[in-house]
Amino acid sequence: MKKQQLDHILRAAGDITGRKQFVIVGSQALHGKHPDLADEIMMSAEVDLFAPKEPDATELLNEIGVDSPFHVTHGFYADPVDEKTAILPKGWKGRLVNLPAGDTGGVRGLCLEPHDLAIAKYAAWRDKDKVFTRELARRGLVDRAKLLALLDATPVTAEHKTRIRAAIAGDFAPPRPS
């Protein structure tokens, strides 16, 4: 998804809900720090977002959700989530990044900081998350030491932290010779 498509989702979300601010917690949050990324790392067709402290407004986003006329017309859609959808390190709200200005109709997007986003992906650890975190590390978009520090502040079990530490180590390991 390109930044302009994310802007379109925010504009539509604002029109539907009357709200002027949304938090973006999925992979599209990377646009907060890296708005020009538009390659395979950003191929997801959905934007995971919510209206802060407004669950009823967030529910209205299903109007531009999966299989909606909006999705069918544009090829991308909103995936309304809530604040607890992603497992995030303590203090994540204080690290939110403003989405750079765009054609949002005055709607503001607050994006997870890339390291918080990566921790959420390591915690979920689906196949698509494995590819995403590997690309973040390979491209130098996240720092290993910062990830490990944030992991210590993440509310998961010791066993889960051990698995995440191993995944981080794997993502930052030098490539194997062919």
C-alpha atoms as a printed R data frame, in Angstrom:
    type eleno elety resid chain resno       x       y      z
1   ATOM     1    CA   MET     A     1   0.000   0.000  0.000
2   ATOM     2    CA   LYS     A     2   1.232   3.429 -0.896
3   ATOM     3    CA   LYS     A     3   1.058   6.408  1.451
4   ATOM     4    CA   GLN     A     4  -1.619   7.996 -0.783
5   ATOM     5    CA   GLN     A     5  -3.830   4.934 -0.280
6   ATOM     6    CA   LEU     A     6  -3.369   5.163  3.485
7   ATOM     7    CA   ASP     A     7  -4.324   8.843  3.268
8   ATOM     8    CA   HIS     A     8  -7.483   7.824  1.382
9   ATOM     9    CA   ILE     A     9  -8.430   5.348  4.135
10  ATOM    10    CA   LEU     A    10  -7.931   8.026  6.804
11  ATOM    11    CA   ARG     A    11  -9.993  10.541  4.834
12  ATOM    12    CA   ALA     A    12 -12.818   7.998  4.433
13  ATOM    13    CA   ALA     A    13 -12.554   6.981  8.109
14  ATOM    14    CA   GLY     A    14 -12.926  10.615  9.120
15  ATOM    15    CA   ASP     A    15 -15.921  11.080  6.836
16  ATOM    16    CA   ILE     A    16 -17.668   7.991  8.242
17  ATOM    17    CA   THR     A    17 -16.986   8.585 11.930
18  ATOM    18    CA   GLY     A    18 -16.584  12.343 12.226
19  ATOM    19    CA   ARG     A    19 -13.333  11.646 14.109
20  ATOM    20    CA   LYS     A    20 -10.091  13.442 13.323
21  ATOM    21    CA   GLN     A    21  -7.549  11.002 14.754
22  ATOM    22    CA   PHE     A    22  -6.812   7.292 14.304
23  ATOM    23    CA   VAL     A    23  -4.055   5.027 15.566
24  ATOM    24    CA   ILE     A    24  -2.477   2.734 12.947
25  ATOM    25    CA   VAL     A    25  -1.100  -0.475 14.477
26  ATOM    26    CA   GLY     A    26  -0.447  -2.858 11.574
27  ATOM    27    CA   SER     A    27   2.337  -2.953  9.002
28  ATOM    28    CA   GLN     A    28   1.070   0.254  7.377
29  ATOM    29    CA   ALA     A    29   2.242   2.081 10.526
30  ATOM    30    CA   LEU     A    30   5.682   1.953  8.921
31  ATOM    31    CA   HIS     A    31   4.510   4.887  6.755
32  ATOM    32    CA   GLY     A    32   4.865   7.087  9.848
33  ATOM    33    CA   LYS     A    33   8.668   6.978  9.665
34  ATOM    34    CA   HIS     A    34   9.075   5.772  6.079
35  ATOM    35    CA   PRO     A    35   6.274   7.255  3.934
36  ATOM    36    CA   ASP     A    36   8.027   6.497  0.657
37  ATOM    37    CA   LEU     A    37   8.155   2.719  1.106
38  ATOM    38    CA   ALA     A    38   5.844   1.141 -1.439
39  ATOM    39    CA   ASP     A    39   7.408  -2.212 -2.272
40  ATOM    40    CA   GLU     A    40   6.895  -5.804 -1.115
41  ATOM    41    CA   ILE     A    41   7.287  -4.932  2.568
42  ATOM    42    CA   MET     A    42   4.130  -2.792  2.287
43  ATOM    43    CA   MET     A    43   2.000  -5.105  0.137
44  ATOM    44    CA   SER     A    44  -0.778  -5.609  2.686
45  ATOM    45    CA   ALA     A    45  -4.161  -4.428  1.373
46  ATOM    46    CA   GLU     A    46  -5.522  -3.529  4.816
47  ATOM    47    CA   VAL     A    47  -4.908  -0.794  7.356
48  ATOM    48    CA   ASP     A    48  -5.295  -1.939 10.979
49  ATOM    49    CA   LEU     A    49  -6.560   1.106 12.850
50  ATOM    50    CA   PHE     A    50  -8.773   2.347 15.641
51  ATOM    51    CA   ALA     A    51 -10.224   5.600 16.940
52  ATOM    52    CA   PRO     A    52  -8.643   6.196 20.376
53  ATOM    53    CA   LYS     A    53 -11.139   5.763 23.236
54  ATOM    54    CA   GLU     A    54 -13.946   5.476 20.660
55  ATOM    55    CA   PRO     A    55 -14.870   1.790 20.143
56  ATOM    56    CA   ASP     A    56 -18.221   2.724 18.596
57  ATOM    57    CA   ALA     A    57 -16.500   4.957 16.033
58  ATOM    58    CA   THR     A    58 -14.006   2.183 15.296
59  ATOM    59    CA   GLU     A    59 -16.869  -0.242 14.585
60  ATOM    60    CA   LEU     A    60 -18.208   2.162 11.944
61  ATOM    61    CA   LEU     A    61 -15.018   1.531  9.944
62  ATOM    62    CA   ASN     A    62 -16.463  -1.796  8.800
63  ATOM    63    CA   GLU     A    63 -18.228   0.361  6.190
64  ATOM    64    CA   ILE     A    64 -14.832   0.576  4.426
65  ATOM    65    CA   GLY     A    65 -13.711  -2.868  5.592
66  ATOM    66    CA   VAL     A    66 -12.977  -6.151  3.852
67  ATOM    67    CA   ASP     A    67 -15.389  -6.997  1.008
68  ATOM    68    CA   SER     A    68 -17.112  -3.599  1.313
69  ATOM    69    CA   PRO     A    69 -17.930  -1.590 -1.820
70  ATOM    70    CA   PHE     A    70 -14.931   0.610 -0.868
71  ATOM    71    CA   HIS     A    71 -12.639  -2.452 -0.873
72  ATOM    72    CA   VAL     A    72 -14.057  -3.769 -4.142
73  ATOM    73    CA   THR     A    73 -13.656  -0.355 -5.797
74  ATOM    74    CA   HIS     A    74 -10.196   0.570 -4.515
75  ATOM    75    CA   GLY     A    75  -8.492  -2.754 -3.744
76  ATOM    76    CA   PHE     A    76  -7.595  -1.786 -0.159
77  ATOM    77    CA   TYR     A    77  -9.586  -1.459  3.042
78  ATOM    78    CA   ALA     A    78  -9.735  -0.578  6.738
79  ATOM    79    CA   ASP     A    79  -9.434  -3.360  9.301
80  ATOM    80    CA   PRO     A    80 -10.967  -1.930 12.477
81  ATOM    81    CA   VAL     A    81  -9.135  -3.257 15.536
82  ATOM    82    CA   ASP     A    82  -8.849  -2.169 19.149
83  ATOM    83    CA   GLU     A    83  -6.081  -1.000 21.399
84  ATOM    84    CA   LYS     A    84  -5.472  -4.533 22.684
85  ATOM    85    CA   THR     A    85  -5.170  -6.205 19.263
86  ATOM    86    CA   ALA     A    86  -1.384  -6.003 19.227
87  ATOM    87    CA   ILE     A    87   0.939  -7.020 22.058
88  ATOM    88    CA   LEU     A    88   3.035  -3.901 22.597
89  ATOM    89    CA   PRO     A    89   5.822  -2.770 24.932
90  ATOM    90    CA   LYS     A    90   4.922  -0.528 27.846
91  ATOM    91    CA   GLY     A    91   5.038   3.139 26.881
92  ATOM    92    CA   TRP     A    92   4.136   2.609 23.211
93  ATOM    93    CA   LYS     A    93   1.594   5.446 23.215
94  ATOM    94    CA   GLY     A    94   4.337   7.916 24.086
95  ATOM    95    CA   ARG     A    95   6.339   6.782 21.061
96  ATOM    96    CA   LEU     A    96   3.581   7.115 18.445
97  ATOM    97    CA   VAL     A    97   4.737   8.813 15.246
98  ATOM    98    CA   ASN     A    98   2.654  11.344 13.328
99  ATOM    99    CA   LEU     A    99   1.903  10.226  9.801
100 ATOM   100    CA   PRO     A   100   3.457  12.844  7.498
101 ATOM   101    CA   ALA     A   101   0.981  15.328  6.055
102 ATOM   102    CA   GLY     A   102  -1.039  14.196  3.083
103 ATOM   103    CA   ASP     A   103  -4.493  14.335  1.526
104 ATOM   104    CA   THR     A   104  -6.344  13.133  4.640
105 ATOM   105    CA   GLY     A   105  -9.000  15.820  4.854
106 ATOM   106    CA   GLY     A   106  -7.544  16.986  8.149
107 ATOM   107    CA   VAL     A   107  -7.591  13.517  9.707
108 ATOM   108    CA   ARG     A   108  -4.471  12.705 11.696
109 ATOM   109    CA   GLY     A   109  -2.831   9.285 11.650
110 ATOM   110    CA   LEU     A   110  -0.731   8.203 14.622
111 ATOM   111    CA   CYS     A   111   1.540   5.296 13.740
112 ATOM   112    CA   LEU     A   112   3.356   2.784 15.886
113 ATOM   113    CA   GLU     A   113   7.061   3.579 16.054
114 ATOM   114    CA   PRO     A   114   8.880   0.939 13.920
115 ATOM   115    CA   HIS     A   115  10.453  -0.836 16.919
116 ATOM   116    CA   ASP     A   116   7.078  -1.108 18.691
117 ATOM   117    CA   LEU     A   117   5.581  -2.379 15.435
118 ATOM   118    CA   ALA     A   118   8.360  -4.970 15.123
119 ATOM   119    CA   ILE     A   119   7.797  -6.192 18.698
120 ATOM   120    CA   ALA     A   120   4.083  -6.614 17.922
121 ATOM   121    CA   LYS     A   121   4.998  -8.636 14.830
122 ATOM   122    CA   TYR     A   122   7.476 -10.795 16.790
123 ATOM   123    CA   ALA     A   123   4.761 -11.426 19.394
124 ATOM   124    CA   ALA     A   124   2.174 -12.458 16.766
125 ATOM   125    CA   TRP     A   125   4.728 -14.411 14.690
126 ATOM   126    CA   ARG     A   126   2.570 -15.447 11.733
127 ATOM   127    CA   ASP     A   127   4.344 -16.320  8.477
128 ATOM   128    CA   LYS     A   128   3.765 -12.807  7.116
129 ATOM   129    CA   ASP     A   129   5.203 -11.346 10.345
130 ATOM   130    CA   LYS     A   130   8.372 -13.418  9.938
131 ATOM   131    CA   VAL     A   131   8.942 -11.983  6.461
132 ATOM   132    CA   PHE     A   132   8.154  -8.458  7.681
133 ATOM   133    CA   THR     A   133  10.557  -8.493 10.654
134 ATOM   134    CA   ARG     A   134  13.324 -10.039  8.565
135 ATOM   135    CA   GLU     A   135  12.948  -7.217  6.023
136 ATOM   136    CA   LEU     A   136  12.930  -4.555  8.741
137 ATOM   137    CA   ALA     A   137  16.244  -5.912 10.062
138 ATOM   138    CA   ARG     A   138  17.787  -6.472  6.620
139 ATOM   139    CA   ARG     A   139  17.007  -2.906  5.539
140 ATOM   140    CA   GLY     A   140  18.283  -1.364  8.762
141 ATOM   141    CA   LEU     A   141  14.860   0.057  9.645
142 ATOM   142    CA   VAL     A   142  15.130  -1.254 13.221
143 ATOM   143    CA   ASP     A   143  17.980  -1.621 15.700
144 ATOM   144    CA   ARG     A   144  18.632  -4.937 17.461
145 ATOM   145    CA   ALA     A   145  19.597  -3.390 20.814
146 ATOM   146    CA   LYS     A   146  16.482  -1.210 20.864
147 ATOM   147    CA   LEU     A   147  14.274  -4.217 20.057
148 ATOM   148    CA   LEU     A   148  15.796  -6.215 22.902
149 ATOM   149    CA   ALA     A   149  15.313  -3.308 25.326
150 ATOM   150    CA   LEU     A   150  11.662  -2.953 24.307
151 ATOM   151    CA   LEU     A   151  11.148  -6.697 24.598
152 ATOM   152    CA   ASP     A   152  12.045  -6.420 28.286
153 ATOM   153    CA   ALA     A   153   9.107  -3.989 28.641
154 ATOM   154    CA   THR     A   154   6.656  -6.227 26.764
155 ATOM   155    CA   PRO     A   155   3.962  -8.091 28.730
156 ATOM   156    CA   VAL     A   156   4.612 -11.656 27.536
157 ATOM   157    CA   THR     A   157   5.752 -14.801 29.326
158 ATOM   158    CA   ALA     A   158   9.421 -15.631 29.853
159 ATOM   159    CA   GLU     A   159   9.024 -18.476 27.356
160 ATOM   160    CA   HIS     A   160   7.581 -16.084 24.777
161 ATOM   161    CA   LYS     A   161  10.464 -13.639 25.374
162 ATOM   162    CA   THR     A   162  12.972 -16.445 24.795
163 ATOM   163    CA   ARG     A   163  11.321 -17.263 21.450
164 ATOM   164    CA   ILE     A   164  11.256 -13.585 20.447
165 ATOM   165    CA   ARG     A   165  14.936 -13.081 21.394
166 ATOM   166    CA   ALA     A   166  15.833 -16.050 19.169
167 ATOM   167    CA   ALA     A   167  13.766 -14.608 16.308
168 ATOM   168    CA   ILE     A   168  15.472 -11.218 16.660
169 ATOM   169    CA   ALA     A   169  18.887 -12.915 16.672
170 ATOM   170    CA   GLY     A   170  17.933 -14.831 13.526
171 ATOM   171    CA   ASP     A   171  16.749 -11.699 11.733
172 ATOM   172    CA   PHE     A   172  20.014  -9.895 12.482
173 ATOM   173    CA   ALA     A   173  22.298 -12.855 11.734
174 ATOM   174    CA   PRO     A   174  24.575 -12.449  8.709
175 ATOM   175    CA   PRO     A   175  23.205 -14.093  5.560
176 ATOM   176    CA   ARG     A   176  24.344 -17.634  4.971
177 ATOM   177    CA   PRO     A   177  26.727 -18.131  2.052
178 ATOM   178    CA   SER     A   178  25.002 -19.586 -1.004
